[in-house]
Amino acid sequence: MRRYQDTLETLAGQGRMRACHNLDTGLREGVVNFSSNDYLGLSQDERLKEAAIEAIQRYGTGSGASRLISGTRNPVVALEESLADFKRTEAALVFNTGYQANLSVLQAVLSPGDRVFCDRLNHASLVDGAQLSGARWTRYRHLDLEDLEKRLKKAPADTLKWIITDSVFSMDGDFGDLSALCDVAERYGAAVMVDEAHATGIYGEHRSSGLCEAQDVSGRVALQMGTFSKALGGFGAYVAGSETLIRYLVNRARGFIYSTALPPAVIGAAHAAIELVRNDLAPKARLWKNVRCFETCLQRAGLLQSPLQSPIVPVLIGDEAETMRISAQLSEAGYFVQGIRPPTVPSGTARLRITLTAAHTPAQMDGLAATLERLVDPSKQVR
Ligand SMILES: *Cc1c(COP(=O)(O)O)cnc(C)c1O
């Protein structure tokens, strides 16, 4: 017990102690949440709630076992068919969480002796999965395809290679050129896996299925992973790809095999969310209108460094204590903006992470930008 106590004391000494804040008791009434990934506000949508309730009434609250034992029922089969159509792949498989999907998939498709190439800023679940797989692991500079290519060149031609990347990066809100990434991958015979956690539901002109759709690479990416937990307003995750890969995952992905299937309510809400983002474009239009509006607000406040590529807006502060101080001051002023510190982000890049949703109003966004202008010294920002 001493060791755990010591670790906590070290974290406290470094100003890196983390704790969960109870939004219902910890924040004053009326504080505006700028830290949610519920981009389209779907977690509160009546149509999703109804689908979840209907699924409970019909199938109950639990799934009973893992899918291979007794957990497969019509709704999840229908959801997977719908997902494959949504992502324009042959097949899809539902996982319990995005974290579990990434761990399980990478552990399944990679073995010691294989090579895995990861963007340096990939989500922790991809990092953990790559490490767990035992494959030789290389991190290339963020979105730097030249650096990626240099590393691919060094790998023996006959080894199995996977390139793994977030589509929209969770802490930076930026993204790269997936088509150019696929060009590089194809030159070296590498397979590509894209994590669409922050893109599903908000990118793509026809189906809003993510950045692979928007950049027209669905047919060139071996696996598209994504979650129901962000813009889709629910919980859980999926992986979409070829019939062969999905059948392989059913047989080899430990997080799929050894974990109880998601409950009916979650599956019901997920299916309703897929249908909703494909057919009701209004929430998405409101979200993007808000992104452009906040861009203008930031520009007025002298804080805009480059055009916003997503609803994720990092305000880089650098110093960890300063970041948390500003986060607390914002909270006082009525805006909940979480400070993000290492090891979630690289050392020296602590930041305020603002996320915009379809539900924010121009007055709220203007107010936040004006408060940031007052609290953040632009000269101190890390660029
Ligand atoms: C949130 C997130 C995950 C994890 O998904 P959960 O369903 O929350 O476990 C995976 N990858 C990325 C890029 C994410 O942002």
The ligand as an ORCA input file, in Angstrom:
! r2SCAN-3c Opt
* xyz 0 1
  C     -12.551      7.871    -27.082
  C     -11.593      7.195    -27.979
  C     -11.420      5.812    -27.947
  C     -12.052      4.963    -26.904
  O     -13.406      4.780    -27.100
  P     -14.342      4.407    -25.869
  O     -15.574      3.868    -26.484
  O     -14.555      5.658    -25.102
  O     -13.612      3.367    -25.063
  C     -10.604      5.244    -28.898
  N      -9.951      6.004    -29.808
  C     -10.054      7.337    -29.836
  C      -9.314      8.120    -30.862
  C     -10.875      7.979    -28.916
  O     -10.957      9.299    -28.908
*
